[in-house]
Amino acid sequence: MKTDPIYIFRKTWATYQKVISNNLMFHKEILTAVKKLLESRLEPINVLDLGCGDATHIGKVLNPGQVAEYCGCDLSPYALDVARNNLEPFGIRVNLLCRDMVAVLKEAPENHFDVVYFGYALPPVDQ
Ligand SMILES: C[S@@+](CC[C@H](N)C(=O)[O-])C[C@H]1O[C@@H](n2cnc3c(N)ncnc32)[C@H](O)[C@@H]1O
């Protein structure tokens, strides 16, 4: 559906989860690199995750002792509910926004986020 930019994710989230759990899009390799990057920062960091989905994988590399704030945004309220459950046990400050990532990025306070993660969430070019 052209009018709904995340139609495919609304309809097929379970399929996407299977893709991820079988590492068909190389999330393991990507997140190994992200973990290394995060660990190279010694001070507490604020992370912005654009199009975070259910945050299943990034949640596994966020170190509660290091991440001061994790802000994830996604247009799918369903994915954000799952993300909330996934991130709760980590005890980090979590802010989940059901909003368009472009708007969130534009309105992000200057110099607030140290790391902006953007995993497979490119919006359509005509947006
Ligand atoms: C392929 S999934 C990626 C999820 C996660 N970042 C990952 O690496 O597995 C793309 C996600 O981007 C979200 N998305 C697509 N367009 C968006 C937009 N304009 N604003 C916010 N989220 C968006 C979808 O709802 C979906 O959860």
The ligand as a Gaussian input file, in Angstrom:
#p B3LYP/6-31G(d) Opt

LIG

0 1
 C       13.558000      -3.514000       8.313000
 S       12.853000      -2.921000       9.849000
 C       14.344000      -2.604000      10.769000
 C       14.132000      -2.778000      12.235000
 C       15.433000      -2.708000      13.058000
 N       16.050000      -1.385000      12.975000
 C       16.404000      -3.764000      12.609000
 O       17.558000      -3.442000      12.308000
 O       16.001000      -4.940000      12.568000
 C       12.404000      -1.253000       9.367000
 C       11.645000      -0.541000      10.474000
 O       11.566000       0.839000      10.118000
 C       10.262000       1.303000      10.464000
 N        9.999000       2.476000       9.639000
 C        9.882000       2.547000       8.290000
 N        9.681000       3.811000       7.889000
 C        9.694000       4.557000       9.025000
 C        9.566000       5.952000       9.277000
 N        9.394000       6.836000       8.276000
 N        9.647000       6.406000      10.551000
 C        9.831000       5.525000      11.587000
 N        9.969000       4.180000      11.401000
 C        9.904000       3.722000      10.146000
 C        9.347000       0.108000      10.216000
 O        8.145000       0.190000      10.947000
 C       10.231000      -1.044000      10.675000
 O       10.029000      -1.325000      12.036000

